[in-house]
Amino acid sequence: MKIDRRSLLAGGLGTLAFGAAPAFSWEQGFDTSSAGMVGGTGSVTPLLSPATLQATRMAADTYAGLASAGGWHGQPYTHRLSLGVRSPDAAWLRQRLAITGDLAPQHAAGDVVDSFVDAAIRHFQARHGLTVDGVAGAGTFEALSRPAADKARILAANLPRLEAALTDERRQVTVNVPSAQLEMVEDGGVVLRQSAVVGQPDRATPLLTSAIHEVNFNPFWHVPKSIIRRDLIPIIRNDREYLTRMDMRILDANWNEVSPDSIDWSTEDAVNYTFRQQPGSRNALGRVRINFANQHAVYLHDTPDPGLFGDASRFHSSGCVRVQRIPEFVSWLLKETPGWPPETVSEFLSNGERRDVAIANPIPVHFVYVTAWGEPGGPAQFRDDIYNLMENV
């Protein structure tokens, strides 16, 4: 049976429409070859752009219209729905996915998860920052069941954030903390959008605007006092060999090396020393640190643990931002700096040599907090309010 807009509305599920425009369908804008990405979005429109601001206004109006038309009813989670499963819940799932354009209307009928529904689940998961696996589990059911009015309110609440952050620099870097993503923007378009790892809720990445001015190849890591106190001291109390394994030195105020045995680890005296990790494969900053002036002592950097980029929830750092595709990022940062073509960047990423490079034309960088936004010609994107900054919305 074909489910059209009239029958969806009659069933109390509402319908998605942008004014007189047709509903967005995954068939129009979702590349199934990218379905394995976490929170992937194929838009080349920068987050901080008038086009995104306008698309977000339209999306807010759309969800408000859905809410006034009755929205959709939620569905309690009872069991996972995946490819091949037949269930009454799958009938609800198909109709719910069709309302917001994740599933084409002609596929809305039925009670089995077929390949069309599998792709639609993946599309929905990607635009909600969930693990993209085609399995409707508890987290996916929760996101599907969130009322249309809530989504309209969240989109509207993000409008002033987007408007206040609008920029028109020729080149810029944008880190959106809730989506744990980094955009490289040039001449009004996204050159590359990639995953990042940002701060844990209790060690939040700060929101700021600055300019990237320097790249450090194969850097030392000078451990912040907060990490010495919260992490290193408890570890070393139980494992005196940790410093040796991690190739970390302790230095006094005159930069003389201090023996760990001379420190009373039952106290917090260790915070009075400098802990410096040598460059190398264990270095917490990886092969590169990227600097910009700020009062929070944060920076962008590589990581020796690239597996974290595959997580749907990439909130693992102590405030700094880890970048997934370092070779492309650093080559792009230095492309206007004489003497640093991509092959030279590649050489220094692999040879272990220390080198600090001043960027010829410092590049603006913006750390922003946007939990929902629209994409021109595409569906709305939603992310968790990981730091509870929108809790009163």
N, C-alpha and C positions, 0 to 999 in steps of 0.2 A: 504494500500500500504506500502510495506517495504521500509524504507529510509536507504540506505547504504551510505558509505563514498563518493562514486562517485557522487551520486545524491545530497548529501549535499553540496559538493564542487561546483557542477554545478549550484546550486541555489545561489552561492555567499556567503555561510555561512562558508566555510572552514571545517576543520576536526581536531580532536585531535589525535595525535599519538606521542609516545615516541620512535622515531626512528622506528625500526621494531616491537616494542612491541605494543600490542593491547591497545586501549583506556581504561582508567580506568572507571569502571561502579560503580554506587552506589550499585548495587547488589553484588559486590565483597567486599565492605568495609563499608557499612553504616548500622548500626543497627537501624532499625526504632523504636525500643523501646526507644531509647534516643532522639527521635525527639522533645521532649518538652524542651530539654536543650537549653540554649542560647550559641551559638558559640561553641558547643560541638565538640571535636575531640577525637576519640578513640585510637589514636596512643600512643604506649608506648615508642616511640623514643624521647629522650630529644630534646628540641628545640636547645640547644647549643651542638650539636654533629656533628661529621664528616658526619654521615648518612643524617642528615637534610641538611647540607651544600650541599652535592652531589645531594640530591633530589631537592633542590632549583635551582641548576644549570640546572638540567634536565627540571624542570618546566619552567624556563626562556627560554630555547631553544625551548620548545614545543610551548609556546605562541608566540615566535618570528616566528616560522614556520607557525603558524596559521595566523599571520599578513601578512606574505609574500604571503600566499595562498589566501588572500582576506579577512580574518577575518570574521566578521559577521556584518550585518547592525543593527543599534539600532532601537528601537521601542518606539515612544512617548507613555507616559502613558495616558490612557483615562479612564480606569475603573479597579477596582480590579478583579482579577481572582482567584477564589477559587473553591473548589470541586463542580462539577456539572455544572459549568458555560460553556456555549457554545459560542464561539466568534472567529472571524478571528484572533484576537490577540492570542488566545490559540494555533492556528496552528503555529504562529511564536514562541511562548513560548516553545512548544514541540521540535521544531527543534533546537532552541537555547540551550536548556538544554541538548540535545543529543550531541551537538558538544563537550562540555566539560565533558562529561561522567556522568553528574548528572542524566540523563535519558538514559536507555538502548536504543540502536539504533532501535530495533524492535518496540519500542513504540513511535517513533518520528512522525508518521503520525496521523492526526486527528485534530479536532477543538474544543475538549471538555477537560476540566480538570477532568481527572479520577483519580483513586487511585494511579496509577503509577506516574502521573504528580504531584499529591499532595506530594508524598514521595520525588520526585525529587526536587520540590521547597524547601522542608524542608532541604534537603541535601545541596542545593546551599546556602540557608540562613545560615545554620550552619557554612559553611566554609568561609562565608563573615562576620561573626559576627553580623548578623541581627537577629531580633526576629524570632524564629523558630515557625511559625504558619501555614505554608502551603498556605498562602495568598500572591499572587503576587501583592503588592501595589506599591506605587510610589518609595519607597526606593529599593525594589527588582528590579523593572524595571530599575532604574538608574544603579544598579550594573550589571545587565544583559547586558545593552547597552554599558558599558564602553569598548572601543576598545581593541582588543587583543594586539595591540602594546603597549598600556598603561600598561597592566598587565605584559607584558614581561619586560618593562622598570622598573617597580616597583620591580619585583622579582630580576632583575639584581642589582638594587640599594641596595637591602638588603644583597647581598652576602658579601660585605666587613664588614658589621655590624656583621653578623653571624661568619665570619672567625675570626674577632678580638676578639670575646667573647668566642670562643671555650674553654671548660674546661674539665678536666678529674678527678675531685675530686670523692672520693668514695661516699660521700654524699653531696648534695648541694640543695639549694633552688633557683629557677629562677622565677622572676616576669617579664612577658612581658607586658609592660605598654599598648601598643595599643590594645592588646587582653584582657586586664584586667583579666589575668589568672596567677595562681601560680602553679609551678611544684615542687613536692618533688621527687628528683632523688636519686637513690641509686644503686650502682654497675651497672651503665650504662643504667638503665631503669627507667621510670617514675612510681613511687609507687602510686602517686595520682596527678591528675591534677584537679584543682578546680577554681571556680570563685573568683575574688577579686574585690574590689572597690578601684580605684586609683584616683589621683588628677584631679581636674577640669582644663580646659585649662589655666585659669588665676592663678591657684595654683598647678602647675605641680609637679608630683612625680619626684624626681631627678633620674638620671641614675648613678648607683654606684656599687661598689663591696666591700663587707665587710665580716664579719663572725658573725653569731648569737651566742651570748654568755650568754644570760640570759632570763629567763621567769619570769614575775611578775604576780602572781595570785591576782585577785581582787585589781587592782592598784588604786592609786589616779591619777587624771588627772590634771596636771599643764598646764593651758591654755597658749599657745604661745602668745607673745605680738601682733603678726600680727592678730590673731583671736580676741584678746581683742579689738583691735582698729577697725577692719573691721566688727565684728559681735556682740560682747557682748555689747559694749557701745551703739550702736544704739538700740539694743533690750531693754536694761535696761532703756534708756531714756523714752521709752513708756510703760514699764512693770516692775515696781519696785519689783514685787513679783517673778520675774523670777529666781533670785538667790536662793530663798527659795525652790521653786518647784524643781529646778535642784540640790538641796543639794550641793550648791557651797559656799565656804568660801573665804573671802578676807583677805590676810595676808600682814603685812608690812615687812620691811627688816629684822626685828628681829623675824619674824614668829609669831607675835602677831595678833590676829584676829581684823579686822577693821570693824566698822559699815558702811554699804552702805550709810547711811545718812550723813556720814562725807565727802563723795566724791562729788565734783562738776561734775555732769554728763554732763553738757553743754560743758565741755572741754574734753581733752584727758588725764587728770591727772590719770585716772584709770590704764593706762599702766605702771605706776610706782609701782603698787602693784602686788602681786602674787594672781592669782585666782586658787583655788584648789577645784576640784570636788571630793566628797567623793566616796568610793567604793559603788557599789549598782546597782540596775536595771536601773537607769538613766545615769550611768556613760558612757561618750562618748567612752571610750575604751572597754566597755563591761567587760568581766570577765578576760581578759588576755592582757598584753602588752608584746611584744617580741622585745628584744633590740639587736642592733648591732652598732658598732662605726661608726659614720659618721658626717660630718660637717654641715649637713642640719637639724639636730634634727628631723629626721623622724624615724618611726619604724613600725612594723607590729602589728596589734591588732584585737581583737574581736569587735563586735558592738552590741548595743541594738536595731538596726534597720535591721534585717536580710532580710526584704523584698527587699532591694536594690539589692541583688544578683540576683534577677529575671529579672532585667532590661537588655536589650540588650546593652545599653550605660551605663556602670558602671563607670562614671567619676564624682564622687560626693564629694570626700574628699578634704582636704586642703593640700595634699601632702603625708600623711601617707597612708599605704595600709591596708585595712580591709580584713580579711581572712574569708571565708565562713565556712569551716568545721574545726572549732577550736579544738574539742576533738581529731580528728584524727591527726591534725597537731601537736598539743602540745605533744601528746603521742609519735609521731614519733621523734620529736626534743629531747625528754627526754629519749628515750628508752635505750641509753647507759649511762645514768646518774644513779648511784646507788640510790636505794630508791624511784624511781619514775616509778613504773609500771603503766599500763593504769588505773587500779582501783584507784590508789592514785590520778592520774591526774583528774579522774572523780569526786572524792570526793572534791577536791579543786575547781573545776569548779562550784560546787553547794553549798558549805558550807559558802561562803562569807569571808573566812579567808584570811588575807593578808599573802603572802609568796613570797619571791624572791628566785629563784633557779638558780644557776650557772650551765650551761651546761658543762658536763664533757669534751666533745670533740666539741669545737665550730664548727659550720657548715657554710661553705661558702654560701653567698647569693649574687645574681646578679640581679640588676634591669636593664633591657635592653629595647631597642626600635626597634622592628622588626615588620614591617607592612605587610610583605608577605613572605611566606616560603613554601617549598615543604615537603611532608611527604612520606617516602619510601613506595612504593606500593599503594599510595593513591593520592588524588587530592591536588592541591595547596590551601593554606589558604590565605585569604586577610582580612585586617582590616583597618579601617579609620586612616588616619594620624592626630590623634586628636590634637597633639601639633604643626602641620605644620612644622615638622623637615625634611620632604622629599619634601617640596613644589617646590624645584628647579629640581626635578627629571623629 
